[in-house]
């Protein structure tokens, strides 16, 4: 039996099969983005719309592995972006946007929500086919998760206004890259389609 292919944004974002991923809105990242106020306003609108429609919301949180269990490649990669998480106080890992009781927090160790978590299993069990993604950093975890999601057969819509980075140019390049692969829309268009 051939499955229906969604071709309209209203079909893709049907609340019956859509989830929202709020990617790494931890204090250490939110405090370093170039458009903090605008980002928080748009992310708030997106979260509020998802709650009104009963769409599951998944917050991700960077949870570093103990140093002795971290991959040498990840240690090397982290040194290239000059961001040493081991020197940050624990409260910087707290989420800057507070999840509600029905929200799910996914602790993860990589730039993809699918690696080392039960996220995909949870989505398949719940009949989730479409993912709206926004958060920090666009060019790292947002884009990696979006690409990984498409490779696993999920429809993806990235919120261009509720995705950000400490590097404005990298954010803009990533948004342009992703527009070639899947839907990238501003917050108001996503909220309207929901």
Protein Blocks (a to p, Z undefined) as FASTA:
>chain_A
ZZdddfbfklmmgmklcccddehiafklmmmmcklmmmmmmmmmmmmmmmmnopacdddd
dddddfklpcfklmmmmmmnopafklpcfklmpcfbdcdfkbccdddfbfbfkgopaklm
mmmmnopabdcdedddfklmmmmmmmmmmmnopacdddfklgccfblklmmmmmmmmmmm
mccddfklmmmmZZ
